[in-house]
Amino acid sequence: MTAKVTLSFSEETIEEARRFAKRDGMSLSAWINQAAREKALREVFTAHAAAVRRAGFDLEATALADEREGEMVDDAMFGGGARAA
C-alpha cells in the first residue's frame, strides 16, 4: 500500500535525488521511499545501540566469552584439535 503525499525539496536535493534514482534504475518515488526507509532504520538501530550501551551490556565481551566457551567445548569434545570436517 502506498500513500500519496506532497513534499518540498530544495532544487539541489531533488536534482541529486533524480540523478541517483536514474543511476540506480529506479523511479524518483521509489528512490526517495528507499532513502527514507534506510534513514528510519538507521535511526531505530542507533537508538537501540544507545539503549544497549546505557544498559551496560558489553556485546563485544559477551561475544568473545561465547567464542572462548565454544573453544573450551571443542577442546573437551575433540581433544584440543580442530573439529573434523
Residue, then its C-alpha position, 0 to 999 in steps of 0.5 A: m500500500t502506498a500513500k500519496v503525499t506532497l513534499s518540498f525539496s530544495e532544487e539541489t536535493i531533488e536534482e541529486a535525488r533524480r540523478f541517483a534514482k536514474r543511476d540506480g534504475m529506479s523511479l524518483s518515488a521509489w528512490i526517495n521511499q528507499a532513502a527514507r526507509e534506510k534513514a528510519l532504520r538507521e535511526v531505530f538501530t542507533a537508538h537501540a545501540a544507545a539503549v544497549r550501551r546505557a544498559g551496560f551490556d558489553l556485546e563485544a565481551t559477551a561475544l568473545a566469552d561465547e567464542r572462548e566457551g565454544e573453544m573450551v567445548d571443542d577442546a573437551m569434545f575433540g581433544g584440543g584439535a580442530r573439529a573434523a570436517 
